[in-house]
């Protein structure tokens, strides 16, 4: 048994940063028919048979060439195309969430490249003018810098740290041990997830965990332990996973972002996932799986009761996510998600401090 966040980061590419300003090297790699290119229109991709499709440079449309790096003996690029210049039917282009499950299931090795490309696409889409003087920006360093033509200030891609946490209560490993899950009003019925939120200025990650849990559920958290991390370009987050121990089990939801929060034992979580009364998104599988097997990293023997519980939770919730989440968001012409922290997402659609239920953006 493996953890999804590790699978999605297991095949990192060489970002070839030293070549970003080497025009001759870039031109040579672009001329190589073995080079692969991901075409992104605005912040959307066009899947083929439900999966992301990489093309040769010759088949790529005109747009901003962004160097992703090298892997498997070839160079990898993204081409960023303005929405008004999108090739094909506009409804063919969908947000990354629409193909995220297919990426995890069939092309996890490409995830670091895809997240790199989408993170830069989100940054270019949201960063149109110099934040210092309002002047126009010009792309440089193979898409990894934006330089102001008015004041000369250089902008670099931004990453926002966000925490996602699985809080537990009770004797560790016992049948009575419980984990804390919450839900937002806009979610499908029965859908619960681990809590999450952005780290604020001057705040440690551990304190961000404690603050977010207290603000949203009223539960006081003591010990906090790092679990793992995952890049998450929705639009520019780095999700840092933690586990924590509750000092008090009393729940008082904020009534705004969280409409309900509950404690679940392993048996209750597995039963709810199997019956369909409780759905945990696949994007919080790793932390939930680690808790359900009662360890931070060592898997139980296949066929053991705790292993069966964790598989029931993850397999059923993943299937429900595909039915309730991905297909619902993938309808042509409908935005797949709203983007926190960007000009079009932060002020109009969501509160900046919440990245969502685990690695999945503002709407989780």
QUIVENVEN-V865413 format. One record per residue. N is the residue number from 1. RES is the residue in one small letter. SS is DSSP state (~ for helix, > for strand, _ for the rest). OMEGA is omega in radians with two decimals (NA if undefined). Layout:
N,RES,SS,OMEGA ; N,RES,SS,OMEGA
This chain:
1,x,_,-3.13 ; 2,x,_,3.12 ; 3,x,_,-3.05 ; 4,x,~,-3.09 ; 5,x,~,3.07 ; 6,x,~,3.11 ; 7,x,~,-3.08 ; 8,x,_,3.13 ; 9,x,_,-2.98 ; 10,x,_,-3.04 ; 11,x,_,-3.09 ; 12,x,_,-3.13 ; 13,x,_,2.99 ; 14,x,>,-3.05 ; 15,x,_,3.02 ; 16,x,_,-3.09 ; 17,x,~,-3.11 ; 18,x,~,-3.09 ; 19,x,~,-3.06 ; 20,x,_,3.11 ; 21,x,_,3.14 ; 22,x,_,-3.04 ; 23,x,~,-3.13 ; 24,x,~,3.14 ; 25,x,~,3.13 ; 26,x,~,3.14 ; 27,x,~,3.12 ; 28,x,~,3.14 ; 29,x,~,3.12 ; 30,x,~,3.14 ; 31,x,~,-3.12 ; 32,x,_,-3.11 ; 33,x,_,3.11 ; 34,x,_,3.11 ; 35,x,_,3.14 ; 36,x,>,-3.04 ; 37,x,>,3.01 ; 38,x,>,-3.13 ; 39,x,>,-3.14 ; 40,x,>,3.10 ; 41,x,>,-3.02 ; 42,x,_,3.03 ; 43,x,_,-3.07 ; 44,x,>,3.14 ; 45,x,>,3.11 ; 46,x,_,-3.11 ; 47,x,_,3.03 ; 48,x,>,-3.07 ; 49,x,_,3.07 ; 50,x,_,-3.09 ; 51,x,>,3.09 ; 52,x,_,-3.05 ; 53,x,_,3.08 ; 54,x,>,-3.09 ; 55,x,>,3.05 ; 56,x,_,3.09 ; 57,x,~,-3.13 ; 58,x,~,-3.12 ; 59,x,~,-3.10 ; 60,x,_,3.10 ; 61,x,_,3.10 ; 62,x,_,3.14 ; 63,x,_,3.11 ; 64,x,>,3.13 ; 65,x,>,3.14 ; 66,x,>,3.12 ; 67,x,>,3.05 ; 68,x,>,3.09 ; 69,x,>,-3.11 ; 70,x,>,3.06 ; 71,x,>,3.10 ; 72,x,_,3.06 ; 73,x,_,3.12 ; 74,x,>,3.11 ; 75,x,>,-3.13 ; 76,x,>,-3.13 ; 77,x,>,2.85 ; 78,x,>,3.03 ; 79,x,>,-3.13 ; 80,x,>,-3.06 ; 81,x,>,3.10 ; 82,x,_,-3.11 ; 83,x,~,-3.11 ; 84,x,~,3.13 ; 85,x,~,-3.08 ; 86,x,_,3.05 ; 87,x,_,3.11 ; 88,x,_,-3.13 ; 89,x,_,-3.11 ; 90,x,~,-3.14 ; 91,x,~,3.11 ; 92,x,~,-3.05 ; 93,x,_,-3.04 ; 94,x,>,3.05 ; 95,x,_,-3.09 ; 96,x,_,-3.12 ; 97,x,~,-3.10 ; 98,x,~,-3.13 ; 99,x,~,-3.06 ; 100,x,~,-3.14 ; 101,x,~,3.11 ; 102,x,~,3.10 ; 103,x,~,-3.14 ; 104,x,~,-3.05 ; 105,x,~,-2.95 ; 106,x,~,-3.06 ; 107,x,_,-3.10 ; 108,x,~,-3.14 ; 109,x,~,-3.13 ; 110,x,~,-3.04 ; 111,x,~,3.12 ; 112,x,~,3.10 ; 113,x,~,-3.11 ; 114,x,~,3.13 ; 115,x,~,3.08 ; 116,x,~,-3.11 ; 117,x,~,-3.10 ; 118,x,~,3.09 ; 119,x,~,3.11 ; 120,x,~,3.12 ; 121,x,~,3.10 ; 122,x,~,-3.13 ; 123,x,~,3.13 ; 124,x,~,-3.12 ; 125,x,~,-3.06 ; 126,x,~,-3.04 ; 127,x,_,-3.05 ; 128,x,_,-3.07 ; 129,x,>,-3.12 ; 130,x,_,3.12 ; 131,x,_,3.13 ; 132,x,_,-3.04 ; 133,x,_,-3.13 ; 134,x,_,-3.13 ; 135,x,_,-3.14 ; 136,x,>,-3.12 ; 137,x,>,3.11 ; 138,x,>,-3.13 ; 139,x,>,3.11 ; 140,x,>,3.09 ; 141,x,~,3.09 ; 142,x,~,3.07 ; 143,x,~,-3.08 ; 144,x,_,3.05 ; 145,x,>,3.01 ; 146,x,>,-3.06 ; 147,x,>,-3.13 ; 148,x,>,3.13 ; 149,x,_,-3.09 ; 150,x,_,-3.12 ; 151,x,_,3.10 ; 152,x,_,-3.13 ; 153,x,_,3.11 ; 154,x,>,3.08 ; 155,x,>,3.13 ; 156,x,>,3.13 ; 157,x,_,-3.08 ; 158,x,_,3.07 ; 159,x,_,-3.13 ; 160,x,>,3.10 ; 161,x,>,3.11 ; 162,x,>,-3.12 ; 163,x,>,3.02 ; 164,x,>,-2.95 ; 165,x,>,3.02 ; 166,x,>,-3.08 ; 167,x,>,-3.10 ; 168,x,>,-3.12 ; 169,x,>,3.14 ; 170,x,_,-3.12 ; 171,x,_,-3.10 ; 172,x,_,3.10 ; 173,x,_,-3.12 ; 174,x,_,3.10 ; 175,x,_,-3.11 ; 176,x,_,3.12 ; 177,x,_,-3.07 ; 178,x,>,3.02 ; 179,x,>,-3.08 ; 180,x,>,3.09 ; 181,x,>,3.13 ; 182,x,>,3.11 ; 183,x,>,3.07 ; 184,x,_,-3.09 ; 185,x,_,-3.04 ; 186,x,_,-3.06 ; 187,x,_,3.03 ; 188,x,_,-3.12 ; 189,x,_,3.07 ; 190,x,_,-3.08 ; 191,x,>,3.09 ; 192,x,>,-3.12 ; 193,x,>,2.97 ; 194,x,_,-3.14 ; 195,x,>,-3.11 ; 196,x,>,3.10 ; 197,x,>,-3.14 ; 198,x,>,3.02 ; 199,x,_,-3.11 ; 200,x,_,-3.14 ; 201,x,_,3.09 ; 202,x,_,-3.05 ; 203,x,_,3.04 ; 204,x,_,3.14 ; 205,x,~,3.13 ; 206,x,~,3.11 ; 207,x,~,3.07 ; 208,x,~,3.09 ; 209,x,~,-3.10 ; 210,x,~,-3.10 ; 211,x,~,-3.09 ; 212,x,~,-3.13 ; 213,x,~,-3.14 ; 214,x,~,-3.12 ; 215,x,~,-3.01 ; 216,x,~,-3.05 ; 217,x,~,-3.09 ; 218,x,_,-3.13 ; 219,x,_,3.13 ; 220,x,_,-3.08 ; 221,x,>,3.09 ; 222,x,>,-3.10 ; 223,x,>,3.10 ; 224,x,>,-3.08 ; 225,x,>,3.12 ; 226,x,>,-3.14 ; 227,x,>,-3.09 ; 228,x,>,-3.13 ; 229,x,>,-3.13 ; 230,x,>,3.03 ; 231,x,>,-3.08 ; 232,x,>,-3.04 ; 233,x,_,3.14 ; 234,x,_,-0.01 ; 235,x,_,-2.98 ; 236,x,_,-3.05 ; 237,x,>,2.87 ; 238,x,>,-3.08 ; 239,x,>,-3.14 ; 240,x,>,-3.05 ; 241,x,>,3.13 ; 242,x,>,2.89 ; 243,x,>,-3.12 ; 244,x,>,3.13 ; 245,x,>,-3.14 ; 246,x,>,3.03 ; 247,x,_,3.10 ; 248,x,_,-3.07 ; 249,x,_,-3.08 ; 250,x,_,-3.11 ; 251,x,_,3.03 ; 252,x,_,-3.05 ; 253,x,_,-3.10 ; 254,x,_,3.11 ; 255,x,_,-3.14 ; 256,x,_,3.12 ; 257,x,_,-3.12 ; 258,x,_,3.11 ; 259,x,_,-3.14 ; 260,x,>,3.04 ; 261,x,>,-3.07 ; 262,x,>,3.00 ; 263,x,>,3.14 ; 264,x,>,2.94 ; 265,x,>,3.11 ; 266,x,~,-3.12 ; 267,x,~,3.14 ; 268,x,~,-3.14 ; 269,x,~,3.12 ; 270,x,~,3.14 ; 271,x,~,3.12 ; 272,x,~,3.12 ; 273,x,~,-3.12 ; 274,x,~,-3.12 ; 275,x,~,-3.10 ; 276,x,_,-3.13 ; 277,x,_,3.12 ; 278,x,_,-3.12 ; 279,x,>,3.06 ; 280,x,>,-3.09 ; 281,x,_,-3.14 ; 282,x,~,-3.09 ; 283,x,~,3.05 ; 284,x,~,-3.09 ; 285,x,~,-2.99 ; 286,x,~,-3.12 ; 287,x,~,3.12 ; 288,x,~,-3.14 ; 289,x,~,3.13 ; 290,x,~,3.13 ; 291,x,~,-3.06 ; 292,x,~,3.09 ; 293,x,_,3.00 ; 294,x,_,-3.14 ; 295,x,_,-3.13 ; 296,x,_,-3.12 ; 297,x,_,-3.09 ; 298,x,_,-3.10 ; 299,x,_,3.07 ; 300,x,_,3.12 ; 301,x,_,3.09 ; 302,x,_,3.14 ; 303,x,_,3.11 ; 304,x,_,-3.09 ; 305,x,~,-3.10 ; 306,x,~,3.10 ; 307,x,~,3.11 ; 308,x,~,3.11 ; 309,x,~,-3.08 ; 310,x,~,3.12 ; 311,x,~,3.11 ; 312,x,~,3.13 ; 313,x,~,-3.04 ; 314,x,~,-3.08 ; 315,x,~,-3.12 ; 316,x,~,-3.12 ; 317,x,~,3.10 ; 318,x,~,3.12 ; 319,x,~,3.12 ; 320,x,~,3.10 ; 321,x,~,3.14 ; 322,x,~,-3.14 ; 323,x,~,-3.00 ; 324,x,~,-3.01 ; 325,x,~,-2.99 ; 326,x,~,-3.10 ; 327,x,~,3.14 ; 328,x,~,-3.08 ; 329,x,~,-2.99 ; 330,x,_,-3.12 ; 331,x,_,3.14 ; 332,x,_,3.08 ; 333,x,_,3.14 ; 334,x,_,3.11 ; 335,x,_,-3.09 ; 336,x,_,3.12 ; 337,x,_,3.03 ; 338,x,_,-2.95 ; 339,x,_,3.08 ; 340,x,_,3.03 ; 341,x,_,3.11 ; 342,x,_,-3.08 ; 343,x,_,-3.09 ; 344,x,_,-3.05 ; 345,x,_,-2.94 ; 346,x,~,-3.02 ; 347,x,~,-2.99 ; 348,x,~,-2.94 ; 349,x,~,-3.09 ; 350,x,_,3.08 ; 351,x,_,-3.01 ; 352,x,_,-2.95 ; 353,x,_,-3.10 ; 354,x,_,3.10 ; 355,x,_,3.10 ; 356,x,_,-3.06 ; 357,x,_,3.14 ; 358,x,_,-3.07 ; 359,x,_,3.10 ; 360,x,_,3.00 ; 361,x,_,-2.99 ; 362,x,_,-3.04 ; 363,x,_,-3.13 ; 364,x,_,NA
